[in-house]
Amino acid sequence: MDNQTISKLFLERSQFVLIGLTGRTGSGCTTAANILESDSPLFPSYQDATYEGIDFYNGLSKKRYDIVKKYAEHNWEQFYSIKVSDLLSAYLLSLNKNDMADFIFNSYTGSSVTKKQIKNLLKKGVFKNNYIVSNFADFQTHILDHHIDKRLKKKRSERFIRYLKLVRKFTNDFKKELTDLSTDLYISTYQAAGQSVRKLGKVDANYEKLEFSPDNVFHLPETINRIVKIIRAVKNRAFVVIDAIRNPYEARFFRDRYSAFYLVSINATSKDRSKYLKNTRKFTADQIKEMDLKESGKYDKKSNKEALKHKEFIGQNVKKCIEISDIHLFNPRNEINNHNVLKSQLAWYFSLMLHPGLISPTPLERVMQFAYTAKTNSGCISRQVGAVITDSNYSVKAIGWNDVPQGQEPCSLRSVDGLLNDFDPVIYSEYERNDKTLRAEAVKKFKNILIESEDLGGRNPAYCFKDLKNAIEPDEKNQVHTRSLHAEENAFLQIVKYGGQAIEGGKLFTTASPCELCAKKAYQLGIKEIIYIDPYPGIAIDHILSIGSKPPTLIQFRGAVGKGYHQLYEPTLPYKDELEYFL
């Protein structure tokens, strides 16, 4: 075997990489995309990658970074960026100006902009320039309407790529004009455009009232995929970044189609992100709160019920996208234009995408992978969470996941049929078997399933006790009624149950930051650091973990986890054997 053979082993990875960026607005997805689009980004030394005066890399990770930095610089290839906002602009441009004005006004939840102002905007500015009109019909037929010719010639592909660059200019100009009217007008317009496309396959001013078509759930990612194919037809080495994915089903669309796809979340601290949105983007606290509510897959009580009927499929859920990401990057907002920490992480994972196993995982990655794997043991039908407790040197002391106490049957194995008909005292509690109000609520909620059981397609009709209990006590939306122990709580109890070392000064790894109850337990046990993937939507961080004389340090996880961990750190062949062929 010679150098050519070695090259062939890594050929597929060196020819095509597809990255999907995700993250909350203001976290830095566009910054990451801009770095990847660079012809030759200057990757910093580990001494220059600092956060709040502290080295981002320490211990053996300094040497790891030196190795990946050298590899990235030697093998760098400029990425082509597909911005979802640009494609949404193309969908918007398929409307006439009156319909576009209606759409923008209907999607706006504020009160400072009138329809007349929007119509006036559409009569001037970017719309006076027809630089994007030429070839739009051809682009719409082949890309947006999904009538692509499989024999698409290279020249036409190149023309479509040039057209996308023009659309990007339009998006940037249009964004500025909308923002000048109101700081949140651009966000509301493009969020609504995404929902409309996922619901109908197009942008429609009345999309909220129209019937949902399941065939269109993947219309937007299919459009993106057509662009990916066009880029691959034009470029020998196609490195593509999608900025940004905000629906978890769109992420799964690409994950199912490309082994070379990585979902990468960009995360900034809540404090830094809020400061950036307020100072640079001029958002108010209420505007940030409303935007975060929509991006988390939730909506306020005033929202149109019919529009929210299929929100899980058509709306944004950045929170879930972060949860299922393969790689998590931390984006501290240091000095203006200082992106050294983010650049260094991009160099790290770019190198591993091209050459898996080039270095070993960091301690953070190694332990979080245990927690990520542990969560699959959970019998919770709502959300699976994993947790690991280590000492100060990352030596594992306990592993836990959210589940019912040992000896009880998890929710995923119980069923509403069993609740109503079996009366098994080992599986169903005395309260469940005898409380008439609870049982009536179960019949009401699962009536259609009980009558049309065939519609389940063989699925087990499991139910959540907490949801039923809270449904009959609408003012008691709390965690007290859950049957399960939380993952962190379970890990703490394993030490008590089976014995073990004291964990004061240790670390808690959890796939979701702890709730108020678990945060208090971690504080009392003297946990020094809490490393988490996804922030829990409560007040634990601001209320429990930020006061007192010995608060734990909160660290947002950065690194590869889950499938991405194996893809990046499992070598294609033993590194010693690889080097042997070069001798």
C-alpha positions as CSV (number, residue, x, y, z in Angstrom):
1,M,0.0,0.0,0.0
2,D,1.4,3.4,-1.0
3,N,0.5,7.1,-0.5
4,Q,-2.1,6.9,-3.3
5,T,-3.9,4.1,-1.5
6,I,-3.9,6.0,1.8
7,S,-5.3,9.0,-0.1
8,K,-8.1,6.9,-1.5
9,L,-9.1,5.7,2.0
10,F,-9.7,9.3,3.0
11,L,-10.9,10.4,-0.5
12,E,-14.7,10.5,0.2
13,R,-14.2,12.6,3.3
14,S,-11.8,15.0,1.5
15,Q,-14.2,15.5,-1.4
16,F,-17.4,16.4,0.4
17,V,-18.4,17.8,3.8
18,L,-21.8,19.2,4.7
19,I,-22.2,21.2,7.9
20,G,-25.6,22.4,9.2
21,L,-25.3,25.3,11.7
22,T,-27.9,25.9,14.4
23,G,-28.2,28.1,17.4
24,R,-30.3,30.9,18.9
25,T,-30.4,34.2,17.1
26,G,-27.4,36.2,18.2
27,S,-25.3,33.2,19.2
28,G,-23.0,33.4,16.1
29,C,-24.1,31.1,13.4
30,T,-23.5,33.7,10.7
31,T,-20.0,34.5,12.2
32,A,-19.2,30.8,12.0
33,A,-20.4,30.6,8.4
34,N,-18.3,33.6,7.5
35,I,-15.2,32.0,8.9
36,L,-15.9,28.8,7.0
37,E,-16.4,30.8,3.8
38,S,-13.0,32.4,4.2
39,D,-10.4,31.5,1.6
40,S,-7.7,30.9,4.2
41,P,-8.7,31.8,7.8
42,L,-5.9,32.6,10.1
43,F,-6.2,30.1,12.9
44,P,-4.9,31.4,16.2
45,S,-2.2,29.7,18.4
46,Y,-3.6,28.2,21.6
47,Q,-2.0,31.1,23.5
48,D,-4.3,33.5,21.6
49,A,-7.5,31.6,22.2
50,T,-8.6,32.9,25.5
51,Y,-11.9,33.7,27.3
52,E,-12.1,36.2,30.1
53,G,-8.3,36.1,30.4
54,I,-8.2,32.3,30.8
55,D,-6.7,29.9,28.2
56,F,-9.4,28.0,26.3
57,Y,-7.2,25.0,25.9
58,N,-5.2,23.5,28.8
59,G,-3.3,20.4,29.6
60,L,-3.1,17.9,26.8
61,S,-5.6,19.8,24.7
62,K,-2.9,22.4,23.9
63,K,-1.0,19.6,22.1
64,R,-4.2,18.3,20.5
65,Y,-4.9,21.8,19.2
66,D,-1.4,22.2,17.7
67,I,-1.9,18.9,15.7
68,V,-5.4,19.8,14.3
69,K,-4.4,23.4,13.6
70,K,-1.5,22.2,11.5
71,Y,-3.7,19.7,9.6
72,A,-6.4,22.3,9.0
73,E,-4.0,24.9,7.6
74,H,-2.5,22.3,5.3
75,N,-5.8,20.9,4.0
76,W,-8.2,23.9,4.2
77,E,-10.8,24.2,1.5
78,Q,-13.1,27.2,1.4
79,F,-16.8,26.4,2.2
80,Y,-19.7,27.4,0.1
81,S,-22.4,28.9,2.3
82,I,-26.1,28.3,1.7
83,K,-28.1,30.8,3.8
84,V,-31.6,29.7,4.6
85,S,-32.6,33.3,4.8
86,D,-31.5,33.7,1.1
87,L,-33.8,30.9,0.0
88,L,-36.6,32.3,2.0
89,S,-36.0,35.6,0.2
90,A,-36.4,33.7,-3.1
91,Y,-39.7,32.3,-1.8
92,L,-40.8,35.8,-0.8
93,L,-39.9,37.2,-4.3
94,S,-42.4,34.8,-5.9
95,L,-45.2,37.0,-4.4
96,N,-46.5,40.2,-5.9
97,K,-45.9,43.4,-3.9
98,N,-49.4,43.5,-2.5
99,D,-49.3,39.9,-1.2
100,M,-45.8,40.5,0.1
101,A,-47.0,43.5,2.1
102,D,-49.9,41.5,3.5
103,F,-47.6,38.7,4.5
104,I,-45.1,41.0,6.2
105,F,-47.8,42.9,8.1
106,N,-49.7,39.7,9.1
107,S,-46.5,38.1,10.5
108,Y,-45.6,41.2,12.6
109,T,-46.6,41.0,16.2
110,G,-45.6,44.5,17.2
111,S,-47.6,47.7,16.9
112,S,-45.1,50.3,15.6
113,V,-45.3,49.5,11.9
114,T,-48.4,50.1,9.6
115,K,-49.2,48.3,6.4
116,K,-48.9,51.6,4.6
117,Q,-45.3,51.9,5.7
118,I,-44.6,48.4,4.5
119,K,-46.2,49.1,1.1
120,N,-44.2,52.3,0.8
121,L,-41.0,50.3,1.5
122,L,-41.8,47.8,-1.3
123,K,-42.1,50.6,-3.8
124,K,-38.6,51.9,-3.3
125,G,-35.2,50.7,-2.1
126,V,-34.1,47.2,-3.3
127,F,-37.4,46.8,-5.2
128,K,-36.5,49.7,-7.5
129,N,-33.5,47.7,-8.7
130,N,-34.3,44.7,-10.9
131,Y,-31.0,43.0,-10.5
132,I,-32.6,39.8,-9.1
133,V,-35.6,39.6,-11.5
134,S,-33.6,38.1,-14.5
135,N,-33.6,34.3,-14.5
136,F,-35.9,34.2,-11.5
137,A,-38.6,32.2,-13.4
138,D,-35.9,29.6,-14.4
139,F,-34.6,29.5,-10.8
140,Q,-38.1,29.1,-9.3
141,T,-39.1,26.3,-11.7
142,H,-35.9,24.2,-11.1
143,I,-35.2,25.0,-7.5
144,L,-38.3,26.3,-5.6
145,D,-40.9,24.4,-7.5
146,H,-38.8,21.2,-7.5
147,H,-39.1,20.6,-11.2
148,I,-35.3,20.1,-11.5
149,D,-34.0,18.5,-14.7
150,K,-31.7,15.6,-13.7
151,R,-29.6,16.4,-16.8
152,L,-29.0,19.9,-15.5
153,K,-25.9,21.2,-17.4
154,K,-22.9,22.6,-15.7
155,K,-23.4,26.1,-17.2
156,R,-26.9,26.3,-15.9
157,S,-25.7,25.1,-12.4
158,E,-23.1,27.9,-12.5
159,R,-25.8,30.4,-13.4
160,F,-27.9,29.3,-10.4
161,I,-25.0,29.7,-8.1
162,R,-24.4,33.3,-9.4
163,Y,-28.1,34.0,-9.0
164,L,-27.9,32.9,-5.3
165,K,-25.2,35.5,-4.8
166,L,-27.5,38.1,-6.1
167,V,-30.3,36.9,-3.8
168,R,-27.8,37.3,-0.9
169,K,-27.3,40.9,-1.8
170,F,-31.1,41.4,-1.9
171,T,-31.4,39.7,1.5
172,N,-28.8,41.9,3.1
173,D,-30.4,45.1,1.7
174,F,-33.9,44.0,2.5
175,K,-33.0,43.0,6.0
176,K,-31.6,46.5,6.6
177,E,-34.7,48.2,5.2
178,L,-37.0,46.0,7.4
179,T,-34.9,46.6,10.4
180,D,-35.0,50.4,9.9
181,L,-38.8,50.2,10.2
182,S,-38.6,48.0,13.3
183,T,-35.7,46.0,14.9
184,D,-37.8,42.8,15.0
185,L,-39.6,43.1,11.6
186,Y,-37.0,41.1,9.7
187,I,-37.0,38.3,12.3
188,S,-40.8,38.0,12.3
189,T,-41.0,38.1,8.5
190,Y,-38.5,35.4,7.9
191,Q,-39.7,33.2,10.8
192,A,-43.2,33.3,9.3
193,A,-41.8,32.6,5.8
194,G,-40.2,29.5,7.1
195,Q,-43.4,28.3,8.8
196,S,-45.4,29.0,5.6
197,V,-43.0,27.1,3.4
198,R,-43.0,24.1,5.8
199,K,-46.8,24.1,5.9
200,L,-47.7,24.9,2.2
201,G,-44.4,24.6,0.2
202,K,-44.6,28.3,-0.6
203,V,-45.1,31.7,1.1
204,D,-48.7,32.7,1.5
205,A,-50.1,35.7,3.4
206,N,-53.0,33.5,4.7
207,Y,-50.8,30.5,5.5
208,E,-52.1,30.3,9.2
209,K,-55.7,29.7,8.0
210,L,-54.8,27.2,5.2
211,E,-54.7,23.5,5.6
212,F,-51.4,21.9,6.5
213,S,-50.0,19.6,3.9
214,P,-47.6,16.9,5.4
215,D,-45.9,16.6,2.0
216,N,-44.4,20.1,2.5
217,V,-42.6,19.5,5.8
218,F,-39.4,18.8,3.9
219,H,-40.0,21.3,1.1
220,L,-37.4,23.7,2.5
221,P,-34.6,21.1,3.1
222,E,-35.3,19.6,-0.3
223,T,-34.7,23.0,-1.8
224,I,-31.5,23.3,0.1
225,N,-30.6,19.8,-1.1
226,R,-31.0,20.8,-4.7
227,I,-28.5,23.6,-4.2
228,V,-26.1,21.2,-2.5
229,K,-26.4,18.9,-5.6
230,I,-25.8,21.9,-7.9
231,I,-22.6,22.8,-6.0
232,R,-21.4,19.2,-6.1
233,A,-21.9,19.2,-9.9
234,V,-19.8,22.3,-10.3
235,K,-17.0,21.7,-7.7
236,N,-14.7,18.7,-7.4
237,R,-14.3,19.3,-3.7
238,A,-17.6,20.5,-2.3
239,F,-17.5,21.8,1.3
240,V,-20.9,23.2,2.1
241,V,-22.2,25.0,5.2
242,I,-26.0,25.6,5.8
243,D,-26.7,28.8,7.8
244,A,-28.9,28.0,9.7
245,I,-31.1,25.0,10.5
246,R,-33.9,25.8,12.9
247,N,-36.2,22.8,12.7
248,P,-35.1,19.4,14.0
249,Y,-36.8,17.5,11.2
250,E,-34.8,19.4,8.6
251,A,-31.7,18.4,10.5
252,R,-32.8,14.7,10.3
253,F,-33.5,15.1,6.6
254,F,-29.8,15.8,5.9
255,R,-28.6,13.3,8.6
256,D,-30.5,10.5,6.9
257,R,-29.1,11.4,3.4
258,Y,-25.5,12.2,4.0
259,S,-22.9,10.4,6.2
260,A,-20.8,13.5,5.8
261,F,-23.4,15.7,7.4
262,Y,-22.7,17.3,10.8
263,L,-25.2,19.4,12.8
264,V,-23.1,22.0,14.6
265,S,-24.6,24.2,17.3
266,I,-23.1,27.6,18.1
267,N,-23.6,28.7,21.7
268,A,-23.0,31.9,23.5
269,T,-23.7,32.6,27.1
270,S,-27.1,34.1,27.8
271,K,-25.5,37.2,29.2
272,D,-23.2,37.8,26.3
273,R,-25.9,37.0,23.7
274,S,-28.4,39.3,25.4
275,K,-25.9,42.1,25.6
276,Y,-25.1,41.7,21.9
277,L,-28.8,41.7,20.9
278,K,-29.6,44.8,22.9
279,N,-26.5,46.8,22.1
280,T,-25.8,45.8,18.5
281,R,-29.1,44.6,17.2
282,K,-31.1,47.1,19.3
283,F,-33.6,44.5,20.5
284,T,-35.7,45.3,23.6
285,A,-35.9,42.7,26.5
286,D,-39.5,41.9,25.4
287,Q,-38.5,41.4,21.8
288,I,-35.8,39.0,22.9
289,K,-38.2,37.1,25.1
290,E,-40.8,36.7,22.3
291,M,-38.1,35.6,19.8
292,D,-36.7,33.1,22.3
293,L,-40.2,31.7,22.9
294,K,-40.7,31.1,19.2
295,E,-37.2,29.6,18.7
296,S,-37.8,27.2,21.6
297,G,-40.8,25.7,19.9
298,K,-43.2,27.4,22.2
299,Y,-45.7,30.3,21.7
300,D,-47.5,32.6,24.0
301,K,-51.2,32.2,25.0
302,K,-52.3,34.8,22.5
303,S,-51.1,32.9,19.5
304,N,-53.5,31.6,16.9
305,K,-54.5,28.1,18.0
306,E,-55.1,26.9,14.4
307,A,-51.7,28.2,13.3
308,L,-50.1,26.3,16.2
309,K,-51.9,23.0,15.5
310,H,-48.8,21.6,13.6
311,K,-46.2,23.9,15.2
312,E,-43.9,21.0,16.0
313,F,-43.5,20.3,12.2
314,I,-43.7,23.8,10.7
315,G,-42.3,26.0,13.4
316,Q,-38.8,26.6,14.7
317,N,-37.4,24.6,17.6
318,V,-33.8,25.7,18.0
319,K,-33.7,24.2,21.5
320,K,-34.3,20.7,20.1
321,C,-31.8,21.3,17.3
322,I,-29.2,22.1,19.9
323,E,-30.1,19.0,21.8
324,I,-29.6,16.7,18.8
325,S,-26.4,18.4,17.5
326,D,-23.3,16.3,16.7
327,I,-20.9,19.1,17.7
328,H,-21.3,22.0,20.1
329,L,-19.1,25.1,19.7
330,F,-18.7,27.9,22.3
331,N,-18.7,31.4,20.9
332,P,-17.6,33.9,23.6
333,R,-18.0,37.5,22.5
334,N,-14.6,38.9,23.3
335,E,-13.4,42.1,21.8
336,I,-15.1,43.2,18.6
337,N,-14.0,41.0,15.7
338,N,-12.0,38.7,18.0
339,H,-13.3,35.3,17.0
340,N,-10.2,33.3,18.0
341,V,-11.9,30.8,20.3
342,L,-14.6,30.1,17.6
343,K,-11.9,29.9,14.8
344,S,-9.8,27.4,16.8
345,Q,-12.8,25.1,17.4
346,L,-13.7,25.2,13.7
347,A,-10.1,24.2,12.9
348,W,-10.4,21.3,15.4
349,Y,-13.5,19.7,13.9
350,F,-12.7,20.5,10.3
351,S,-9.6,18.4,10.7
352,L,-11.5,15.6,12.3
353,M,-14.1,15.6,9.6
354,L,-11.4,15.0,7.0
355,H,-9.3,12.7,9.2
356,P,-11.2,10.9,12.0
357,G,-9.0,9.8,14.9
358,L,-6.3,12.4,14.2
359,I,-6.4,13.2,18.0
360,S,-8.2,11.7,21.0
361,P,-11.3,13.3,22.7
362,T,-11.1,15.9,25.4
363,P,-12.1,15.0,29.0
364,L,-15.3,17.0,28.5
365,E,-16.2,15.0,25.4
366,R,-15.3,11.7,27.0
367,V,-17.5,12.1,30.0
368,M,-20.4,13.9,28.2
369,Q,-20.5,10.9,25.8
370,F,-21.2,8.7,28.9
371,A,-24.1,11.0,29.9
372,Y,-25.4,11.1,26.3
373,T,-25.4,7.4,26.0
374,A,-26.9,6.9,29.5
375,K,-30.0,9.0,28.5
376,T,-31.1,6.3,26.1
377,N,-31.8,4.1,29.2
378,S,-34.6,6.4,30.2
379,G,-38.2,5.2,30.1
380,C,-39.6,8.7,30.0
381,I,-41.8,9.4,27.0
382,S,-41.4,13.2,27.3
383,R,-37.6,13.8,27.3
384,Q,-34.6,11.6,28.0
385,V,-31.7,13.1,30.1
386,G,-28.4,11.6,31.2
387,A,-26.0,12.6,33.9
388,V,-22.6,11.7,35.1
389,I,-20.8,12.7,38.3
390,T,-17.0,12.7,38.4
391,D,-14.3,13.8,40.8
392,S,-12.1,16.8,40.0
393,N,-9.9,14.7,37.6
394,Y,-12.9,13.4,35.5
395,S,-12.9,10.0,37.1
396,V,-16.5,8.7,36.9
397,K,-18.2,8.1,40.3
398,A,-21.9,7.7,39.2
399,I,-24.1,7.6,36.2
400,G,-27.9,8.3,36.1
401,W,-30.8,8.9,33.8
402,N,-34.3,10.1,34.4
403,D,-36.6,7.2,35.2
404,V,-38.9,5.7,37.8
405,P,-37.5,4.2,41.0
406,Q,-36.1,0.7,40.7
407,G,-38.9,-1.9,40.9
408,Q,-41.5,0.3,39.2
409,E,-42.4,0.1,35.6
410,P,-41.3,3.0,33.3
411,C,-43.9,5.1,31.4
412,S,-42.7,3.8,28.1
413,L,-43.8,0.3,29.0
414,R,-47.2,1.2,30.5
415,S,-50.3,1.9,28.5
416,V,-53.6,3.7,28.7
417,D,-55.2,0.3,27.9
418,G,-53.6,-1.2,30.9
419,L,-54.6,1.8,33.1
420,L,-58.3,1.5,32.2
421,N,-58.6,-2.3,32.0
422,D,-55.9,-4.2,33.7
423,F,-56.0,-2.8,37.3
424,D,-52.6,-4.3,38.0
425,P,-51.5,-3.1,41.5
426,V,-47.8,-3.6,40.7
427,I,-47.9,-1.5,37.6
428,Y,-50.6,1.1,38.3
429,S,-50.9,3.0,41.5
430,E,-54.0,2.9,43.8
431,Y,-54.6,6.5,42.9
432,E,-54.6,5.7,39.1
433,R,-56.9,2.8,39.6
434,N,-59.4,4.6,41.8
435,D,-59.5,8.3,41.1
436,K,-62.5,8.9,38.9
437,T,-61.5,12.4,37.7
438,L,-58.1,11.1,36.5
439,R,-59.5,8.1,34.8
440,A,-62.2,10.3,33.1
441,E,-59.4,12.6,31.8
442,A,-57.5,9.6,30.5
443,V,-60.6,8.5,28.5
444,K,-61.2,12.0,27.2
445,K,-57.6,12.5,26.1
446,F,-57.1,9.0,24.5
447,K,-60.7,8.5,23.2
448,N,-59.7,8.5,19.6
449,I,-56.8,6.2,20.2
450,L,-58.9,3.8,22.1
451,I,-61.6,3.7,19.4
452,E,-59.2,3.7,16.4
453,S,-56.4,1.6,17.9
454,E,-55.3,0.5,14.4
455,D,-54.3,4.1,13.6
456,L,-51.4,3.6,16.0
457,G,-49.8,1.2,13.6
458,G,-48.8,-1.2,16.4
459,R,-47.4,1.5,18.7
460,N,-47.8,1.2,22.5
461,P,-50.4,3.8,23.7
462,A,-48.1,5.0,26.6
463,Y,-49.2,8.0,28.7
464,C,-47.6,10.6,31.0
465,F,-49.1,10.6,34.5
466,K,-47.8,14.1,35.1
467,D,-49.7,15.5,32.1
468,L,-52.9,13.8,33.1
469,K,-52.6,15.1,36.7
470,N,-51.8,18.6,35.6
471,A,-54.7,18.6,33.2
472,I,-57.2,18.1,36.0
473,E,-55.3,20.7,38.1
474,P,-54.7,23.4,35.5
475,D,-53.2,25.8,38.1
476,E,-50.7,23.2,39.3
477,K,-48.2,23.0,36.3
478,N,-45.3,21.6,38.4
479,Q,-42.8,18.8,38.5
480,V,-44.1,17.3,41.7
481,H,-46.4,14.9,40.0
482,T,-43.7,13.3,37.8
483,R,-43.1,9.6,38.5
484,S,-39.5,9.8,37.5
485,L,-36.4,10.8,39.3
486,H,-34.3,13.3,37.4
487,A,-31.1,12.1,35.9
488,E,-28.9,14.2,38.3
489,E,-30.9,13.1,41.3
490,N,-30.6,9.5,40.2
491,A,-26.8,9.8,39.8
492,F,-26.5,11.3,43.3
493,L,-28.6,8.5,44.8
494,Q,-26.4,5.8,43.2
495,I,-23.5,6.9,45.4
496,V,-25.7,6.7,48.5
497,K,-27.2,3.4,47.5
498,Y,-24.0,1.6,46.5
499,G,-21.4,3.5,48.4
500,G,-18.6,5.5,47.0
501,Q,-16.2,8.4,47.5
502,A,-17.3,11.9,48.5
503,I,-18.0,14.1,45.5
504,E,-17.4,17.5,47.1
505,G,-15.3,19.5,44.6
506,G,-16.4,17.2,41.8
507,K,-18.1,17.8,38.5
508,L,-21.7,17.2,37.3
509,F,-22.2,16.4,33.6
510,T,-25.8,16.6,32.3
511,T,-27.3,16.6,28.9
512,A,-29.7,19.4,30.1
513,S,-28.8,21.9,32.8
514,P,-30.4,21.0,36.2
515,C,-33.8,22.2,37.3
516,E,-34.2,24.1,40.6
517,L,-34.6,21.0,42.6
518,C,-31.5,19.2,41.3
519,A,-29.5,22.5,41.3
520,K,-30.0,22.8,45.1
521,K,-28.8,19.2,45.6
522,A,-25.7,19.8,43.5
523,Y,-25.0,23.0,45.5
524,Q,-25.4,21.2,48.8
525,L,-23.2,18.3,47.8
526,G,-20.4,20.7,47.0
527,I,-20.3,20.2,43.2
528,K,-17.7,22.6,41.8
529,E,-18.5,22.5,38.1
530,I,-21.8,21.8,36.2
531,I,-21.2,21.0,32.5
532,Y,-24.4,21.0,30.4
533,I,-25.5,20.8,26.8
534,D,-28.9,22.5,26.8
535,P,-30.1,25.2,29.2
536,Y,-33.2,24.1,31.2
537,P,-36.1,26.5,30.8
538,G,-36.3,27.5,34.5
539,I,-34.7,29.9,36.9
540,A,-32.2,27.5,38.4
541,I,-29.2,29.2,36.9
542,D,-30.3,32.8,37.8
543,H,-31.9,31.9,41.2
544,I,-30.1,28.9,42.7
545,L,-26.6,28.7,41.1
546,S,-25.6,32.3,41.1
547,I,-25.7,33.2,44.8
548,G,-23.9,32.3,48.0
549,S,-20.2,31.9,48.8
550,K,-19.6,28.6,47.0
551,P,-21.7,28.6,43.8
552,P,-20.8,25.9,41.2
553,T,-19.2,27.1,38.0
554,L,-21.5,26.6,35.0
555,I,-19.9,25.5,31.8
556,Q,-21.7,25.1,28.5
557,F,-20.5,21.9,26.9
558,R,-18.3,22.2,23.8
559,G,-17.3,19.2,21.7
560,A,-18.6,16.2,19.8
561,V,-21.2,13.9,21.3
562,G,-23.4,11.0,20.2
563,K,-23.0,9.8,16.6
564,G,-20.6,12.7,15.9
565,Y,-18.3,11.5,18.6
566,H,-17.8,8.2,16.9
567,Q,-17.6,9.6,13.4
568,L,-14.9,12.0,14.4
569,Y,-12.8,10.1,16.9
570,E,-12.8,6.5,15.5
571,P,-9.8,6.2,13.1
572,T,-10.3,5.0,9.6
573,L,-7.3,2.7,10.2
574,P,-4.8,2.6,13.1
575,Y,-2.7,5.7,13.0
576,K,0.5,3.7,13.4
577,D,-0.3,1.7,10.3
578,E,-1.2,4.9,8.4
579,L,2.2,6.4,9.2
580,E,4.0,3.1,8.3
581,Y,2.9,3.6,4.7
582,F,4.7,6.9,4.5
583,L,8.0,5.5,5.7
